[in-house]
Amino acid sequence: MVETRRNENESTGSLLRRFSKRVQLSGFLKRAKSRRFYAAGKSDYSKKKEALRRVAFEKELEQKRKLGKMTQ
């Protein structure tokens, strides 16, 4: 965490600018923004399950095309 103390005879505006600069240089905001919309990846099991479902669906479509129940 970034800490900034007010110097003697320093205006609040310059203190705020100095604080903002320190936060920016620390990379804290950049890390926080990158983690904000983090979505965990799918598990191996769910990937395999989805792939098998897709293969079965394509097989079913091909079967329907051969039987003439579906065009294209």
PQR file with spaces between the fields and no chain letter, atoms N, CA, C, O and H, PARSE charges and radii, in Angstrom:
ATOM       1  N    MET     1       0.842   -1.172    0.000 -0.4000 1.5000
ATOM       2  CA   MET     1       0.000    0.000    0.000 -0.0000 2.0000
ATOM       3  C    MET     1       0.888    1.237    0.000  0.5500 1.7000
ATOM       4  O    MET     1       1.981    1.226    0.567 -0.5500 1.4000
ATOM       5  N    VAL     2       0.427    2.275   -0.621 -0.4000 1.5000
ATOM       6  CA   VAL     2       1.186    3.517   -0.741 -0.0000 2.0000
ATOM       7  C    VAL     2       0.813    4.449    0.401  0.5500 1.7000
ATOM       8  O    VAL     2      -0.364    4.611    0.722 -0.5500 1.4000
ATOM       9  H    VAL     2      -0.461    2.284   -1.082  0.4000 1.0000
ATOM      10  N    GLU     3       1.828    5.064    1.014 -0.4000 1.5000
ATOM      11  CA   GLU     3       1.582    5.999    2.096 -0.0000 2.0000
ATOM      12  C    GLU     3       2.289    7.305    1.772  0.5500 1.7000
ATOM      13  O    GLU     3       3.456    7.310    1.380 -0.5500 1.4000
ATOM      14  H    GLU     3       2.784    4.932    0.752  0.4000 1.0000
ATOM      15  N    THR     4       1.580    8.403    1.937 -0.4000 1.5000
ATOM      16  CA   THR     4       2.152    9.717    1.683 -0.0000 2.0000
ATOM      17  C    THR     4       1.780   10.639    2.841  0.5500 1.7000
ATOM      18  O    THR     4       0.614   10.750    3.220 -0.5500 1.4000
ATOM      19  H    THR     4       0.632    8.398    2.256  0.4000 1.0000
ATOM      20  N    ARG     5       2.787   11.288    3.386 -0.4000 1.5000
ATOM      21  CA   ARG     5       2.543   12.229    4.483 -0.0000 2.0000
ATOM      22  C    ARG     5       2.677   13.652    3.957  0.5500 1.7000
ATOM      23  O    ARG     5       3.464   13.938    3.056 -0.5500 1.4000
ATOM      24  H    ARG     5       3.735   11.198    3.079  0.4000 1.0000
ATOM      25  N    ARG     6       1.886   14.524    4.548 -0.4000 1.5000
ATOM      26  CA   ARG     6       1.880   15.912    4.104 -0.0000 2.0000
ATOM      27  C    ARG     6       3.122   16.630    4.626  0.5500 1.7000
ATOM      28  O    ARG     6       3.434   16.583    5.816 -0.5500 1.4000
ATOM      29  H    ARG     6       1.246   14.291    5.281  0.4000 1.0000
ATOM      30  N    ASN     7       3.821   17.293    3.710 -0.4000 1.5000
ATOM      31  CA   ASN     7       4.996   18.081    4.105 -0.0000 2.0000
ATOM      32  C    ASN     7       4.548   19.418    4.702  0.5500 1.7000
ATOM      33  O    ASN     7       3.406   19.845    4.536 -0.5500 1.4000
ATOM      34  H    ASN     7       3.568   17.331    2.743  0.4000 1.0000
ATOM      35  N    GLU     8       5.464   20.045    5.384 -0.4000 1.5000
ATOM      36  CA   GLU     8       5.156   21.338    5.993 -0.0000 2.0000
ATOM      37  C    GLU     8       4.885   22.364    4.886  0.5500 1.7000
ATOM      38  O    GLU     8       5.616   22.411    3.896 -0.5500 1.4000
ATOM      39  H    GLU     8       6.392   19.698    5.519  0.4000 1.0000
ATOM      40  N    ASN     9       3.868   23.165    5.043 -0.4000 1.5000
ATOM      41  CA   ASN     9       3.468   24.210    4.089 -0.0000 2.0000
ATOM      42  C    ASN     9       3.130   23.649    2.701  0.5500 1.7000
ATOM      43  O    ASN     9       3.328   24.336    1.699 -0.5500 1.4000
ATOM      44  H    ASN     9       3.274   23.127    5.847  0.4000 1.0000
ATOM      45  N    GLU    10       2.628   22.423    2.628 -0.4000 1.5000
ATOM      46  CA   GLU    10       2.262   21.831    1.339 -0.0000 2.0000
ATOM      47  C    GLU    10       0.746   21.934    1.166  0.5500 1.7000
ATOM      48  O    GLU    10      -0.011   21.657    2.096 -0.5500 1.4000
ATOM      49  H    GLU    10       2.468   21.864    3.442  0.4000 1.0000
ATOM      50  N    SER    11       0.320   22.328   -0.008 -0.4000 1.5000
ATOM      51  CA   SER    11      -1.116   22.438   -0.256 -0.0000 2.0000
ATOM      52  C    SER    11      -1.707   21.042   -0.473  0.5500 1.7000
ATOM      53  O    SER    11      -0.997   20.087   -0.787 -0.5500 1.4000
ATOM      54  H    SER    11       0.935   22.553   -0.763  0.4000 1.0000
ATOM      55  N    THR    12      -3.012   20.958   -0.297 -0.4000 1.5000
ATOM      56  CA   THR    12      -3.676   19.660   -0.482 -0.0000 2.0000
ATOM      57  C    THR    12      -3.618   19.220   -1.943  0.5500 1.7000
ATOM      58  O    THR    12      -3.579   18.026   -2.240 -0.5500 1.4000
ATOM      59  H    THR    12      -3.589   21.734   -0.042  0.4000 1.0000
ATOM      60  N    GLY    13      -3.612   20.191   -2.846 -0.4000 1.5000
ATOM      61  CA   GLY    13      -3.521   19.859   -4.270 -0.0000 2.0000
ATOM      62  C    GLY    13      -2.208   19.189   -4.610  0.5500 1.7000
ATOM      63  O    GLY    13      -2.188   18.187   -5.325 -0.5500 1.4000
ATOM      64  H    GLY    13      -3.643   21.161   -2.605  0.4000 1.0000
ATOM      65  N    SER    14      -1.105   19.732   -4.103 -0.4000 1.5000
ATOM      66  CA   SER    14       0.196   19.138   -4.400 -0.0000 2.0000
ATOM      67  C    SER    14       0.351   17.793   -3.687  0.5500 1.7000
ATOM      68  O    SER    14       0.992   16.883   -4.211 -0.5500 1.4000
ATOM      69  H    SER    14      -1.121   20.545   -3.522  0.4000 1.0000
ATOM      70  N    LEU    15      -0.231   17.668   -2.499 -0.4000 1.5000
ATOM      71  CA   LEU    15      -0.209   16.383   -1.792 -0.0000 2.0000
ATOM      72  C    LEU    15      -0.960   15.327   -2.591  0.5500 1.7000
ATOM      73  O    LEU    15      -0.504   14.192   -2.726 -0.5500 1.4000
ATOM      74  H    LEU    15      -0.752   18.408   -2.073  0.4000 1.0000
ATOM      75  N    LEU    16      -2.101   15.711   -3.112 -0.4000 1.5000
ATOM      76  CA   LEU    16      -2.900   14.790   -3.919 -0.0000 2.0000
ATOM      77  C    LEU    16      -2.174   14.388   -5.196  0.5500 1.7000
ATOM      78  O    LEU    16      -2.212   13.222   -5.589 -0.5500 1.4000
ATOM      79  H    LEU    16      -2.472   16.633   -3.002  0.4000 1.0000
ATOM      80  N    ARG    17      -1.513   15.344   -5.846 -0.4000 1.5000
ATOM      81  CA   ARG    17      -0.738   15.033   -7.057 -0.0000 2.0000
ATOM      82  C    ARG    17       0.395   14.065   -6.739  0.5500 1.7000
ATOM      83  O    ARG    17       0.644   13.119   -7.486 -0.5500 1.4000
ATOM      84  H    ARG    17      -1.482   16.291   -5.526  0.4000 1.0000
ATOM      85  N    ARG    18       1.079   14.311   -5.623 -0.4000 1.5000
ATOM      86  CA   ARG    18       2.197   13.461   -5.228 -0.0000 2.0000
ATOM      87  C    ARG    18       1.715   12.041   -4.897  0.5500 1.7000
ATOM      88  O    ARG    18       2.351   11.053   -5.262 -0.5500 1.4000
ATOM      89  H    ARG    18       0.877   15.080   -5.016  0.4000 1.0000
ATOM      90  N    PHE    19       0.588   11.966   -4.203 -0.4000 1.5000
ATOM      91  CA   PHE    19       0.005   10.669   -3.871 -0.0000 2.0000
ATOM      92  C    PHE    19      -0.403    9.912   -5.134  0.5500 1.7000
ATOM      93  O    PHE    19      -0.117    8.723   -5.272 -0.5500 1.4000
ATOM      94  H    PHE    19       0.071   12.769   -3.906  0.4000 1.0000
ATOM      95  N    SER    20      -1.070   10.609   -6.054 -0.4000 1.5000
ATOM      96  CA   SER    20      -1.512    9.982   -7.302 -0.0000 2.0000
ATOM      97  C    SER    20      -0.331    9.452   -8.097  0.5500 1.7000
ATOM      98  O    SER    20      -0.395    8.363   -8.667 -0.5500 1.4000
ATOM      99  H    SER    20      -1.302   11.575   -5.942  0.4000 1.0000
ATOM     100  N    LYS    21       0.733   10.215   -8.132 -0.4000 1.5000
ATOM     101  CA   LYS    21       1.931    9.807   -8.857 -0.0000 2.0000
ATOM     102  C    LYS    21       2.532    8.539   -8.236  0.5500 1.7000
ATOM     103  O    LYS    21       2.948    7.625   -8.948 -0.5500 1.4000
ATOM     104  H    LYS    21       0.785   11.100   -7.668  0.4000 1.0000
ATOM     105  N    ARG    22       2.570    8.499   -6.908 -0.4000 1.5000
ATOM     106  CA   ARG    22       3.110    7.320   -6.224 -0.0000 2.0000
ATOM     107  C    ARG    22       2.261    6.080   -6.476  0.5500 1.7000
ATOM     108  O    ARG    22       2.787    4.986   -6.683 -0.5500 1.4000
ATOM     109  H    ARG    22       2.233    9.241   -6.330  0.4000 1.0000
ATOM     110  N    VAL    23       0.969    6.259   -6.457 -0.4000 1.5000
ATOM     111  CA   VAL    23       0.064    5.135   -6.714 -0.0000 2.0000
ATOM     112  C    VAL    23       0.272    4.630   -8.141  0.5500 1.7000
ATOM     113  O    VAL    23       0.323    3.423   -8.378 -0.5500 1.4000
ATOM     114  H    VAL    23       0.542    7.148   -6.289  0.4000 1.0000
ATOM     115  N    GLN    24       0.392    5.545   -9.074 -0.4000 1.5000
ATOM     116  CA   GLN    24       0.583    5.184  -10.475 -0.0000 2.0000
ATOM     117  C    GLN    24       1.903    4.447  -10.674  0.5500 1.7000
ATOM     118  O    GLN    24       1.950    3.445  -11.388 -0.5500 1.4000
ATOM     119  H    GLN    24       0.351    6.525   -8.882  0.4000 1.0000
ATOM     120  N    LEU    25       2.971    4.931  -10.051 -0.4000 1.5000
ATOM     121  CA   LEU    25       4.277    4.306  -10.192 -0.0000 2.0000
ATOM     122  C    LEU    25       4.358    2.949   -9.489  0.5500 1.7000
ATOM     123  O    LEU    25       5.130    2.084   -9.901 -0.5500 1.4000
ATOM     124  H    LEU    25       2.932    5.745   -9.471  0.4000 1.0000
ATOM     125  N    SER    26       3.576    2.762   -8.444 -0.4000 1.5000
ATOM     126  CA   SER    26       3.618    1.497   -7.715 -0.0000 2.0000
ATOM     127  C    SER    26       2.992    0.354   -8.512  0.5500 1.7000
ATOM     128  O    SER    26       3.317   -0.810   -8.278 -0.5500 1.4000
ATOM     129  H    SER    26       2.948    3.464   -8.109  0.4000 1.0000
ATOM     130  N    GLY    27       2.094    0.672   -9.455 -0.4000 1.5000
ATOM     131  CA   GLY    27       1.437   -0.356  -10.256 -0.0000 2.0000
ATOM     132  C    GLY    27       0.249   -0.985   -9.547  0.5500 1.7000
ATOM     133  O    GLY    27      -0.330   -1.951  -10.044 -0.5500 1.4000
ATOM     134  H    GLY    27       1.830    1.618   -9.645  0.4000 1.0000
ATOM     135  N    PHE    28      -0.117   -0.450   -8.397 -0.4000 1.5000
ATOM     136  CA   PHE    28      -1.218   -1.012   -7.614 -0.0000 2.0000
ATOM     137  C    PHE    28      -2.538   -0.963   -8.385  0.5500 1.7000
ATOM     138  O    PHE    28      -3.252   -1.964   -8.441 -0.5500 1.4000
ATOM     139  H    PHE    28       0.354    0.335   -7.993  0.4000 1.0000
ATOM     140  N    LEU    29      -2.872    0.177   -8.975 -0.4000 1.5000
ATOM     141  CA   LEU    29      -4.133    0.312   -9.715 -0.0000 2.0000
ATOM     142  C    LEU    29      -4.167   -0.597  -10.932  0.5500 1.7000
ATOM     143  O    LEU    29      -5.204   -1.178  -11.252 -0.5500 1.4000
ATOM     144  H    LEU    29      -2.292    0.990   -8.929  0.4000 1.0000
ATOM     145  N    LYS    30      -3.038   -0.719  -11.606 -0.4000 1.5000
ATOM     146  CA   LYS    30      -2.958   -1.565  -12.795 -0.0000 2.0000
ATOM     147  C    LYS    30      -3.270   -3.018  -12.436  0.5500 1.7000
ATOM     148  O    LYS    30      -4.007   -3.695  -13.153 -0.5500 1.4000
ATOM     149  H    LYS    30      -2.195   -0.248  -11.346  0.4000 1.0000
ATOM     150  N    ARG    31      -2.707   -3.494  -11.324 -0.4000 1.5000
ATOM     151  CA   ARG    31      -2.969   -4.863  -10.875 -0.0000 2.0000
ATOM     152  C    ARG    31      -4.429   -5.025  -10.471  0.5500 1.7000
ATOM     153  O    ARG    31      -5.062   -6.026  -10.809 -0.5500 1.4000
ATOM     154  H    ARG    31      -2.108   -2.944  -10.741  0.4000 1.0000
ATOM     155  N    ALA    32      -4.964   -4.047   -9.752 -0.4000 1.5000
ATOM     156  CA   ALA    32      -6.349   -4.136   -9.281 -0.0000 2.0000
ATOM     157  C    ALA    32      -7.324   -4.167  -10.463  0.5500 1.7000
ATOM     158  O    ALA    32      -8.296   -4.923  -10.445 -0.5500 1.4000
ATOM     159  H    ALA    32      -4.450   -3.234   -9.477  0.4000 1.0000
ATOM     160  N    LYS    33      -7.070   -3.356  -11.480 -0.4000 1.5000
ATOM     161  CA   LYS    33      -7.958   -3.321  -12.647 -0.0000 2.0000
ATOM     162  C    LYS    33      -7.873   -4.615  -13.438  0.5500 1.7000
ATOM     163  O    LYS    33      -8.877   -5.080  -13.977 -0.5500 1.4000
ATOM     164  H    LYS    33      -6.280   -2.742  -11.494  0.4000 1.0000
ATOM     165  N    SER    34      -6.674   -5.204  -13.513 -0.4000 1.5000
ATOM     166  CA   SER    34      -6.532   -6.448  -14.266 -0.0000 2.0000
ATOM     167  C    SER    34      -7.241   -7.599  -13.570  0.5500 1.7000
ATOM     168  O    SER    34      -7.693   -8.532  -14.233 -0.5500 1.4000
ATOM     169  H    SER    34      -5.859   -4.826  -13.075  0.4000 1.0000
ATOM     170  N    ARG    35      -7.349   -7.553  -12.251 -0.4000 1.5000
ATOM     171  CA   ARG    35      -8.008   -8.618  -11.491 -0.0000 2.0000
ATOM     172  C    ARG    35      -9.510   -8.411  -11.377  0.5500 1.7000
ATOM     173  O    ARG    35     -10.235   -9.315  -10.961 -0.5500 1.4000
ATOM     174  H    ARG    35      -6.982   -6.795  -11.712  0.4000 1.0000
ATOM     175  N    ARG    36      -9.971   -7.244  -11.738 -0.4000 1.5000
ATOM     176  CA   ARG    36     -11.376   -6.911  -11.542 -0.0000 2.0000
ATOM     177  C    ARG    36     -12.314   -7.843  -12.303  0.5500 1.7000
ATOM     178  O    ARG    36     -13.322   -8.292  -11.757 -0.5500 1.4000
ATOM     179  H    ARG    36      -9.382   -6.510  -12.076  0.4000 1.0000
ATOM     180  N    PHE    37     -11.990   -8.134  -13.550 -0.4000 1.5000
ATOM     181  CA   PHE    37     -12.862   -8.948  -14.386 -0.0000 2.0000
ATOM     182  C    PHE    37     -12.267  -10.325  -14.639  0.5500 1.7000
ATOM     183  O    PHE    37     -12.521  -10.920  -15.687 -0.5500 1.4000
ATOM     184  H    PHE    37     -11.171   -7.769  -13.994  0.4000 1.0000
ATOM     185  N    TYR    38     -11.481  -10.842  -13.704 -0.4000 1.5000
ATOM     186  CA   TYR    38     -10.855  -12.150  -13.862 -0.0000 2.0000
ATOM     187  C    TYR    38     -11.920  -13.242  -13.868  0.5500 1.7000
ATOM     188  O    TYR    38     -12.799  -13.277  -13.007 -0.5500 1.4000
ATOM     189  H    TYR    38     -11.275  -10.359  -12.853  0.4000 1.0000
ATOM     190  N    ALA    39     -11.827  -14.114  -14.834 -0.4000 1.5000
ATOM     191  CA   ALA    39     -12.733  -15.263  -14.897 -0.0000 2.0000
ATOM     192  C    ALA    39     -11.884  -16.525  -14.911  0.5500 1.7000
ATOM     193  O    ALA    39     -11.005  -16.688  -15.757 -0.5500 1.4000
ATOM     194  H    ALA    39     -11.113  -14.085  -15.534  0.4000 1.0000
ATOM     195  N    ALA    40     -12.152  -17.393  -13.989 -0.4000 1.5000
ATOM     196  CA   ALA    40     -11.382  -18.636  -13.904 -0.0000 2.0000
ATOM     197  C    ALA    40     -11.651  -19.489  -15.132  0.5500 1.7000
ATOM     198  O    ALA    40     -12.768  -19.500  -15.651 -0.5500 1.4000
ATOM     199  H    ALA    40     -12.866  -17.261  -13.302  0.4000 1.0000
ATOM     200  N    GLY    41     -10.649  -20.193  -15.591 -0.4000 1.5000
ATOM     201  CA   GLY    41     -10.793  -21.056  -16.753 -0.0000 2.0000
ATOM     202  C    GLY    41     -11.641  -22.276  -16.427  0.5500 1.7000
ATOM     203  O    GLY    41     -11.856  -22.597  -15.259 -0.5500 1.4000
ATOM     204  H    GLY    41      -9.742  -20.184  -15.169  0.4000 1.0000
ATOM     205  N    LYS    42     -12.115  -22.948  -17.456 -0.4000 1.5000
ATOM     206  CA   LYS    42     -12.933  -24.133  -17.264 -0.0000 2.0000
ATOM     207  C    LYS    42     -12.048  -25.297  -16.827  0.5500 1.7000
ATOM     208  O    LYS    42     -10.870  -25.364  -17.178 -0.5500 1.4000
ATOM     209  H    LYS    42     -11.940  -22.687  -18.406  0.4000 1.0000
ATOM     210  N    SER    43     -12.624  -26.197  -16.069 -0.4000 1.5000
ATOM     211  CA   SER    43     -11.882  -27.373  -15.627 -0.0000 2.0000
ATOM     212  C    SER    43     -11.706  -28.325  -16.811  0.5500 1.7000
ATOM     213  O    SER    43     -12.426  -28.236  -17.806 -0.5500 1.4000
ATOM     214  H    SER    43     -13.581  -26.142  -15.784  0.4000 1.0000
ATOM     215  N    ASP    44     -10.749  -29.225  -16.689 -0.4000 1.5000
ATOM     216  CA   ASP    44     -10.501  -30.193  -17.764 -0.0000 2.0000
ATOM     217  C    ASP    44     -11.730  -31.052  -18.016  0.5500 1.7000
ATOM     218  O    ASP    44     -12.048  -31.378  -19.159 -0.5500 1.4000
ATOM     219  H    ASP    44     -10.165  -29.297  -15.881  0.4000 1.0000
ATOM     220  N    TYR    45     -12.419  -31.417  -16.939 -0.4000 1.5000
ATOM     221  CA   TYR    45     -13.619  -32.242  -17.074 -0.0000 2.0000
ATOM     222  C    TYR    45     -14.685  -31.535  -17.906  0.5500 1.7000
ATOM     223  O    TYR    45     -15.272  -32.135  -18.806 -0.5500 1.4000
ATOM     224  H    TYR    45     -12.160  -31.153  -16.010  0.4000 1.0000
ATOM     225  N    SER    46     -14.933  -30.277  -17.609 -0.4000 1.5000
ATOM     226  CA   SER    46     -15.977  -29.563  -18.344 -0.0000 2.0000
ATOM     227  C    SER    46     -15.571  -29.318  -19.799  0.5500 1.7000
ATOM     228  O    SER    46     -16.428  -29.304  -20.683 -0.5500 1.4000
ATOM     229  H    SER    46     -14.456  -29.789  -16.878  0.4000 1.0000
ATOM     230  N    LYS    47     -14.265  -29.124  -20.057 -0.4000 1.5000
ATOM     231  CA   LYS    47     -13.795  -28.966  -21.440 -0.0000 2.0000
ATOM     232  C    LYS    47     -14.044  -30.239  -22.233  0.5500 1.7000
ATOM     233  O    LYS    47     -14.522  -30.183  -23.366 -0.5500 1.4000
ATOM     234  H    LYS    47     -13.569  -29.135  -19.339  0.4000 1.0000
ATOM     235  N    LYS    48     -13.720  -31.396  -21.638 -0.4000 1.5000
ATOM     236  CA   LYS    48     -13.915  -32.676  -22.329 -0.0000 2.0000
ATOM     237  C    LYS    48     -15.396  -32.937  -22.565  0.5500 1.7000
ATOM     238  O    LYS    48     -15.793  -33.402  -23.633 -0.5500 1.4000
ATOM     239  H    LYS    48     -13.331  -31.442  -20.718  0.4000 1.0000
ATOM     240  N    LYS    49     -16.205  -32.634  -21.558 -0.4000 1.5000
ATOM     241  CA   LYS    49     -17.645  -32.844  -21.662 -0.0000 2.0000
ATOM     242  C    LYS    49     -18.235  -32.006  -22.802  0.5500 1.7000
ATOM     243  O    LYS    49     -19.055  -32.488  -23.584 -0.5500 1.4000
ATOM     244  H    LYS    49     -15.883  -32.256  -20.691  0.4000 1.0000
ATOM     245  N    GLU    50     -17.803  -30.747  -22.878 -0.4000 1.5000
ATOM     246  CA   GLU    50     -18.283  -29.856  -23.937 -0.0000 2.0000
ATOM     247  C    GLU    50     -17.833  -30.335  -25.318  0.5500 1.7000
ATOM     248  O    GLU    50     -18.594  -30.270  -26.283 -0.5500 1.4000
ATOM     249  H    GLU    50     -17.137  -30.356  -22.243  0.4000 1.0000
ATOM     250  N    ALA    51     -16.594  -30.814  -25.404 -0.4000 1.5000
ATOM     251  CA   ALA    51     -16.073  -31.301  -26.675 -0.0000 2.0000
ATOM     252  C    ALA    51     -16.850  -32.534  -27.130  0.5500 1.7000
ATOM     253  O    ALA    51     -17.183  -32.658  -28.308 -0.5500 1.4000
ATOM     254  H    ALA    51     -15.976  -30.867  -24.620  0.4000 1.0000
ATOM     255  N    LEU    52     -17.136  -33.439  -26.205 -0.4000 1.5000
ATOM     256  CA   LEU    52     -17.909  -34.640  -26.554 -0.0000 2.0000
ATOM     257  C    LEU    52     -19.318  -34.278  -26.997  0.5500 1.7000
ATOM     258  O    LEU    52     -19.854  -34.891  -27.920 -0.5500 1.4000
ATOM     259  H    LEU    52     -16.865  -33.338  -25.248  0.4000 1.0000
ATOM     260  N    ARG    53     -19.919  -33.295  -26.352 -0.4000 1.5000
ATOM     261  CA   ARG    53     -21.255  -32.853  -26.739 -0.0000 2.0000
ATOM     262  C    ARG    53     -21.249  -32.269  -28.147  0.5500 1.7000
ATOM     263  O    ARG    53     -22.158  -32.509  -28.941 -0.5500 1.4000
ATOM     264  H    ARG    53     -19.484  -32.797  -25.602  0.4000 1.0000
ATOM     265  N    ARG    54     -20.202  -31.497  -28.439 -0.4000 1.5000
ATOM     266  CA   ARG    54     -20.079  -30.884  -29.760 -0.0000 2.0000
ATOM     267  C    ARG    54     -19.896  -31.953  -30.848  0.5500 1.7000
ATOM     268  O    ARG    54     -20.491  -31.863  -31.921 -0.5500 1.4000
ATOM     269  H    ARG    54     -19.464  -31.302  -27.794  0.4000 1.0000
ATOM     270  N    VAL    55     -19.076  -32.953  -30.561 -0.4000 1.5000
ATOM     271  CA   VAL    55     -18.847  -34.038  -31.524 -0.0000 2.0000
ATOM     272  C    VAL    55     -20.140  -34.803  -31.772  0.5500 1.7000
ATOM     273  O    VAL    55     -20.456  -35.139  -32.913 -0.5500 1.4000
ATOM     274  H    VAL    55     -18.592  -33.027  -29.689  0.4000 1.0000
ATOM     275  N    ALA    56     -20.883  -35.077  -30.713 -0.4000 1.5000
ATOM     276  CA   ALA    56     -22.150  -35.798  -30.855 -0.0000 2.0000
ATOM     277  C    ALA    56     -23.144  -34.986  -31.676  0.5500 1.7000
ATOM     278  O    ALA    56     -23.861  -35.541  -32.508 -0.5500 1.4000
ATOM     279  H    ALA    56     -20.627  -34.804  -29.786  0.4000 1.0000
ATOM     280  N    PHE    57     -23.190  -33.690  -31.450 -0.4000 1.5000
ATOM     281  CA   PHE    57     -24.107  -32.824  -32.189 -0.0000 2.0000
ATOM     282  C    PHE    57     -23.754  -32.807  -33.676  0.5500 1.7000
ATOM     283  O    PHE    57     -24.640  -32.890  -34.527 -0.5500 1.4000
ATOM     284  H    PHE    57     -22.608  -33.239  -30.774  0.4000 1.0000
ATOM     285  N    GLU    58     -22.459  -32.700  -33.988 -0.4000 1.5000
ATOM     286  CA   GLU    58     -22.027  -32.684  -35.386 -0.0000 2.0000
ATOM     287  C    GLU    58     -22.340  -34.017  -36.065  0.5500 1.7000
ATOM     288  O    GLU    58     -22.720  -34.053  -37.236 -0.5500 1.4000
ATOM     289  H    GLU    58     -21.740  -32.632  -33.297  0.4000 1.0000
ATOM     290  N    LYS    59     -22.179  -35.102  -35.324 -0.4000 1.5000
ATOM     291  CA   LYS    59     -22.484  -36.430  -35.861 -0.0000 2.0000
ATOM     292  C    LYS    59     -23.975  -36.539  -36.176  0.5500 1.7000
ATOM     293  O    LYS    59     -24.367  -37.086  -37.207 -0.5500 1.4000
ATOM     294  H    LYS    59     -21.871  -35.072  -34.373  0.4000 1.0000
ATOM     295  N    GLU    60     -24.795  -36.010  -35.273 -0.4000 1.5000
ATOM     296  CA   GLU    60     -26.246  -36.030  -35.470 -0.0000 2.0000
ATOM     297  C    GLU    60     -26.636  -35.197  -36.689  0.5500 1.7000
ATOM     298  O    GLU    60     -27.492  -35.613  -37.469 -0.5500 1.4000
ATOM     299  H    GLU    60     -24.476  -35.566  -34.436  0.4000 1.0000
ATOM     300  N    LEU    61     -26.018  -34.025  -36.863 -0.4000 1.5000
ATOM     301  CA   LEU    61     -26.309  -33.182  -38.028 -0.0000 2.0000
ATOM     302  C    LEU    61     -25.924  -33.896  -39.328  0.5500 1.7000
ATOM     303  O    LEU    61     -26.665  -33.857  -40.310 -0.5500 1.4000
ATOM     304  H    LEU    61     -25.322  -33.687  -36.228  0.4000 1.0000
ATOM     305  N    GLU    62     -24.783  -34.534  -39.321 -0.4000 1.5000
ATOM     306  CA   GLU    62     -24.325  -35.247  -40.516 -0.0000 2.0000
ATOM     307  C    GLU    62     -25.292  -36.377  -40.863  0.5500 1.7000
ATOM     308  O    GLU    62     -25.588  -36.612  -42.034 -0.5500 1.4000
ATOM     309  H    GLU    62     -24.181  -34.566  -38.523  0.4000 1.0000
ATOM     310  N    GLN    63     -25.775  -37.066  -39.850 -0.4000 1.5000
ATOM     311  CA   GLN    63     -26.738  -38.149  -40.059 -0.0000 2.0000
ATOM     312  C    GLN    63     -28.024  -37.610  -40.666  0.5500 1.7000
ATOM     313  O    GLN    63     -28.581  -38.225  -41.576 -0.5500 1.4000
ATOM     314  H    GLN    63     -25.534  -36.875  -38.898  0.4000 1.0000
ATOM     315  N    LYS    64     -28.505  -36.469  -40.177 -0.4000 1.5000
ATOM     316  CA   LYS    64     -29.730  -35.867  -40.707 -0.0000 2.0000
ATOM     317  C    LYS    64     -29.539  -35.420  -42.155  0.5500 1.7000
ATOM     318  O    LYS    64     -30.450  -35.548  -42.973 -0.5500 1.4000
ATOM     319  H    LYS    64     -28.053  -35.970  -39.438  0.4000 1.0000
ATOM     320  N    ARG    65     -28.348  -34.892  -42.470 -0.4000 1.5000
ATOM     321  CA   ARG    65     -28.065  -34.480  -43.852 -0.0000 2.0000
ATOM     322  C    ARG    65     -28.103  -35.680  -44.794  0.5500 1.7000
ATOM     323  O    ARG    65     -28.626  -35.595  -45.905 -0.5500 1.4000
ATOM     324  H    ARG    65     -27.608  -34.788  -41.806  0.4000 1.0000
ATOM     325  N    LYS    66     -27.547  -36.788  -44.340 -0.4000 1.5000
ATOM     326  CA   LYS    66     -27.526  -37.998  -45.182 -0.0000 2.0000
ATOM     327  C    LYS    66     -28.936  -38.534  -45.417  0.5500 1.7000
ATOM     328  O    LYS    66     -29.232  -39.062  -46.489 -0.5500 1.4000
ATOM     329  H    LYS    66     -27.122  -36.857  -43.437  0.4000 1.0000
ATOM     330  N    LEU    67     -29.786  -38.399  -44.435 -0.4000 1.5000
ATOM     331  CA   LEU    67     -31.157  -38.880  -44.560 -0.0000 2.0000
ATOM     332  C    LEU    67     -32.057  -37.904  -45.308  0.5500 1.7000
ATOM     333  O    LEU    67     -33.196  -38.228  -45.644 -0.5500 1.4000
ATOM     334  H    LEU    67     -29.545  -37.970  -43.565  0.4000 1.0000
ATOM     335  N    GLY    68     -31.532  -36.696  -45.567 -0.4000 1.5000
ATOM     336  CA   GLY    68     -32.292  -35.694  -46.309 -0.0000 2.0000
ATOM     337  C    GLY    68     -33.278  -34.931  -45.445  0.5500 1.7000
ATOM     338  O    GLY    68     -34.169  -34.263  -45.969 -0.5500 1.4000
ATOM     339  H    GLY    68     -30.607  -36.433  -45.294  0.4000 1.0000
ATOM     340  N    LYS    69     -33.136  -35.020  -44.150 -0.4000 1.5000
ATOM     341  CA   LYS    69     -34.037  -34.302  -43.243 -0.0000 2.0000
ATOM     342  C    LYS    69     -33.577  -32.874  -42.993  0.5500 1.7000
ATOM     343  O    LYS    69     -34.280  -32.073  -42.375 -0.5500 1.4000
ATOM     344  H    LYS    69     -32.412  -35.564  -43.725  0.4000 1.0000
ATOM     345  N    MET    70     -32.383  -32.574  -43.487 -0.4000 1.5000
ATOM     346  CA   MET    70     -31.825  -31.237  -43.254 -0.0000 2.0000
ATOM     347  C    MET    70     -31.058  -30.834  -44.495  0.5500 1.7000
ATOM     348  O    MET    70     -30.334  -31.639  -45.081 -0.5500 1.4000
ATOM     349  H    MET    70     -31.812  -33.224  -43.989  0.4000 1.0000
ATOM     350  N    THR    71     -31.219  -29.584  -44.890 -0.4000 1.5000
ATOM     351  CA   THR    71     -30.490  -29.107  -46.064 -0.0000 2.0000
ATOM     352  C    THR    71     -29.259  -28.347  -45.623  0.5500 1.7000
ATOM     353  O    THR    71     -29.188  -27.834  -44.507 -0.5500 1.4000
ATOM     354  H    THR    71     -31.807  -28.930  -44.413  0.4000 1.0000
ATOM     355  N    GLN    72     -28.285  -28.284  -46.527 -0.4000 1.5000
ATOM     356  CA   GLN    72     -27.041  -27.542  -46.313 -0.0000 2.0000
ATOM     357  C    GLN    72     -26.067  -28.259  -45.528  0.5500 1.7000
ATOM     358  O    GLN    72     -24.977  -27.745  -45.276 -0.5500 1.4000
ATOM     359  H    GLN    72     -28.342  -28.701  -47.434  0.4000 1.0000
